[in-house]
Amino acid sequence: MQYRTLGNSGLAVSKLAFGTMNFGTENTEEESFALLDAFIEAGGNMIDTSDVYGGGLSEQTIGRWLAARPREITDRIVLTTKGRFTTGPDVNDLGLSRRHLHRALDASLSRLGVETIDLYQMHGWDAHTPVEETLSFLDDAVRAGKIHYAGLSNFTGWQLQLTVSTAKAMGVHAPLTLQQQYSLLSRESEFEMVPAALHNNIGLLPWSPLAGGFLTGKYQRGATPASDTRAGSANELYQWVSAEYAASDRNWATIDEVVRIAKETGATPAQVALSWIADRPGVVAPIFGARTLKQLHDGLGAVALTLDGSATAALDKVSTSTPGGYPYGAFGTSQRDRRLQGGAQALGDLIGNGADHPTGRR
């Protein structure tokens, strides 16, 4: 296993993080324990969950696993969870208010059976709660020893920047990480979210790096998915997301390229896709899930894979998302460049046309 520091901190985490959304629903407790044991044995140390995964069952399963393992194992774990979404029937049982987060955090600590959560992430933006209120709560939680660090999830670029700038103005710690959907089939976060994170030295934790299994090569264009897969399941959310992926010709071309490179390198499609995302700028650890030990070991094999320049370039090209509308199309980009109008040589030719780069340079 290889390790990286978590954002702008000194905390070392494994190059791949293990996502546990399936625990308590698609995985039995016995299966979940076996997956966690195998992940730790392989050198992994970062385990990600949320208070809404399985209605709290994921956190409970991890808590029972931690309680059944010796201290030399549990002390190695970097535990991350999230709060924000609905946890009860009351109007205040959701959001980023001090009241809800206080109750949600305490409930997560109880289910996990720990005194401190390493990374507590805001699971999404809350337009009804002042950013100052949320940041004040998180700062208090750090001081109380309930969390070590705070992070964000599913925040847009402007929401992330507002949160960071407000934290600096308040004199409290800024969020350490951003967890967002990011894969070869979902690169839209590169328009705003990734540049904002890079500009603020915030570590990226991509979720769904295998695009719901599409990047494992298990699905074929035009074929009916097997019933034991997400795309073939009766879950309406999985069906909707899978239909979105399957509707794009670009996605199928990207999958074909992933499969081709996998054959050339002797790797699996999942390993190629995970290796690509793990080496994107700012990425700390892609969060991948697994229902079986075979899937887990397949994903972990990505740590030993290094894609060469030609493979990376081919994947970059085929998967590039190119919105045509303002402000991201050619016309919008031209409004932000530094190319001199006229003359033998433009300023952009000298320093690189870095209009959309977070630092203005390349």
N, C-alpha and C positions, 0 to 999 in steps of 0.2 A: 504494500500500500504506500501511496505517496500522500504528503500532507501539505496544507497551505494555511496561511493565517486568515482568520475570519475578518474580512473587511479591514478597517483601520484599528486592529487590535493585535494583541500578542497571543491570542488563543489559536492553537493548531487544530485543524479539523481534517478529516480524510478527504481525498480528492473526489470521492463519491459519497453522497449522503443517502441514507435509506429512508424512503417514505413509507408510512404505515397506514395509509388511508383505508386499506383493505381489512385491517385488523378488527375482529369482532363482527364482520359482515361476510366478506368473501373468504376469510381465513379463520379456522378454528384457533383456539388458544394454543393447542399443541403445535399446530403448523406455524403460528406466529412465533412461538418460543424457538422453534427450530431455525426459522429464518433469522431471528435476532442473533442466536448463537453463532450461526454460520457467518453472518456479517462481521461480528466482532472477531471471530477466529481469523478472518481474512485481513484484519487490521483496520477495519472501518470503525469509526468512533462517533459519527454524527447521526443521530436518529431524530427524524422530524415527524411531528404529529399535529393535531389541532383539537380543540375542545368540541368541535362538531363532527369529527370523523367518527362515524358509527354512533352518533349521539353520545359521545363520551366513552364508548367501548374501546376505542383505540388507546386512549390514555390509560384506561383501567387495565388493559392487557399488558401494556408496557410497565405499568406500576407493579403488577403481579410478577412479571418477569424480573424486574429489578430486585424485588423482595426475595426472590428465590435464588439469586446469584450472589457469589461472595464479593466482598468489598474490593478486592483487587480487580474485579471485572467492572463493577458499577462505577468505580472512581475514574475509569477511563472514558466514560460516556459523556459526550457533549449533547445535551438534551434540549431540543427546541420544540416549542408549541406555539399556538396562536389563539387570539381572542378577538372577537368583534361580532360574530354572527349569532343568530338566535339560539338561546339556550333554555328558553322557557316561554310560557304563554303571555307574560306581562309585557306591556308596551316598553318597559325599560330593560327587558331581557335581551338587549342587543345594542350594538353601537360602540363608540369609543369614549363614552362618558366615564368620568371617574367612578361613579357608582357601579356601572356594569362591569368595567374592567376590574375593579376591586373584587367583586364577587366571582367573576370568571376566573381570575388568576388564582384566588384561594381555592376554587373548586378544582382547577387543574392541578395545583400542588397536592391536593388531597387524593385525587384519582391516581396521580403518578407516584404518590408516596415519597415525595422528596421535599426538602426544605427550600431548595433553590432551583430555578430553571435557568439554564445557561443563556438561551436566547428566546425572548418573548416577543412575538411578532404581531403587529396589527394586521389582521387578516384582510382588511380592505378599508377604503376611505369612508369617512362618515361626515357627510355634508352638514349635519345638524349639531355637531360638537366642535367647539373652538379647538384649534390645534394646540393652543396654550394649555387647555385643560388636560388633553391627552398626554402631552409632554411632561406636565407637572406630575401626573400620576406615575408615569414611567420613571421619572427621576426619584420619586419617593420610594418606588418599588426596589430600585437599585440600592438606595440608602438603607432600606429595611432588610436587605439581604434576600429578598424574594426572587430577584432576577439578577443576572450578571450584565446582560446587554439587552437592548431593544432593537427590533427590526421592523421592517414594513413588508407588506405583501399586496400585490395587485394595485399599487398606487401608480397613477400616471406621472409623467415627467414633471408637470407643474405642481402636482400635489406633493411629490417627493421634495422638490426644491423649496416649496413653501415650508414644509416641515423642517428641513435642515436649516433654513435661514431663521426660522422662528426659534429653533433650539439654540442657535448661536446668540441671538438677541437676548434670550432668557438666561444664558449662561449655564445651560444644562447639556448633557451629552446628546449628541445627534444620533439618529438611528444608524446602526452598524451595517445593515444588510437590506437588500430588496429581493424578495422572492416573487418571481413572475413567470408566466408561461413563456417558454423560450425553447425552441428546437429548430431543426432544419425545416420543419413544416409550419413553424410559427415564429417569424422573425420581425413581426410588426413592432415589437418592443424596442427595436433598434432605432426607430424614428425619433423617439423622445425619452423613453425610460432609461435605456442603456447609456446614452450620452449624459443624462442628468446624474446617474449613479457614478459614472467614471469621473465626472467633474468634481464630485463631492467625496471621492475615495470610498464609495460604498460598495461592498461586496455583493455579487450577484449569486443567487441560489435558484437556478432555473427549475421550475416544476414542469412535469410532463415532458421530459427531454426526449422520450421515445414516441411522443404524439399518440398516446393511447394505444400503443402497440403497433401503429402503422409502420414505424421505422424498424421494426424487427423483421419485416418481410413476410409476416404471416398472412397478410391480406393480398388478394389478387384483384386487379381491375376488372370490374364487371361480375365478379363471383360473389355468391352469397356467403357471408362470414359464418364460420362454425358457431354453434350455439354456446360453446364454452369459452368464447372470446368476448371482449367488451363490445365490439361492434355487432356481435350476434346475440347479445344478451337482451333480456326484456326491460332492462333499465332505460327509461326514456331519456335521461341525460346522456348516457353513453351512446345511445342511438343517434341523438341529435348531433353531438360532437363528432361522431364517426362519419355521419352524413356530410358534415361540413368539410372534413378532410378529404373524403372520397369524391367530392364534387369538383375538385381542382385538378386540372391537367398538370399544372406545375408541380403539385404534390406527388403525382404518380411518376413524373419524370425524375423528381428528386429521389423517390424510393428506388427507382430503377438504377440510378447512379450509386446509391448506397449499396445495393446488392452487388453491382458490378465491382466496386472497390473492395467489398468484403471478399469476393471470390479471388481477386488479385492478391490480396494481402493474407489470405488464409484466416481472416477473422470472421466474425458473424456480423450481420447487419446492425444488430443492437450495439455491438462494440464500436463499430464505425461511427454510428450516430452519437454515442456517448462521448467518444474521443473528440469528435468535432466540437461539440458544445462545451466540453470541459476546458478546451483551449481557446475559447472565445475571450476577447479582452474583458477583464473585470470579473470573470466567472471564478467563483471559489469552489463550489461543489454542486453539480447537478443532483437533484433529488429524484432518484428512481425507485419505483416500487417493484415488487415481485410477488406472485401468488404461489410460486413453487421454488424449491431449492435449485432446480435446473435454471430457471429464469434468473435467480439471484446470482449464481456463479457465472452465467453468461454475461450479465451486466458488469460484474466485478472484473471480468477479463479485459475491459476497456482500459483499465489502469496501465496495463503493460503495452498498450497499443499507441504508437505515435504515427500519425498520418504524415506522409511526406508532402512537400509543397504542391506537387501536381494534383494529388488527391484532394487536398484542402481547397485548392483553387477551383477544381471541378465542382466540388460541393457548394462552395460559395456562389459560383456562377449559376448553377441550375436552381438553387433554392432562393435566390435573391427576390425579395418582395419589392415591387416597383409601382407604388401608387401613382396614378397619373394626375390626380387632382391637386390643386393648391392647398396647403403650402409646400407639398412634398414633391410635386412634379418638376419638370425641367424649368418651367417659368418661375415657380416659387423659389427654387434653388438659386436661380439667376439673380434674384433680388437680394441675396445674402452673400454673394461671392465678393472677392477682392480683385477681380480682374479689371485692369485699366481698359477703358474704352479707347481702342486705337493704339497706335504705337507698335514698334517692332516686337516688344516683349511685354507681356502683362505681368503685374505683380503676382497674380496667381501662378504663373509659370515659374516664378522664382522661388516662392515659398510653399507652393501647393495650394490648390483651391480648397481650403479647409473651412468653408463657410458653415457646414453643419457639424464640424468636429467640436467637441466640448471645449477645447482650448483655443479653437480658431486656427490650429496648425495641424499638420500631419507629419 
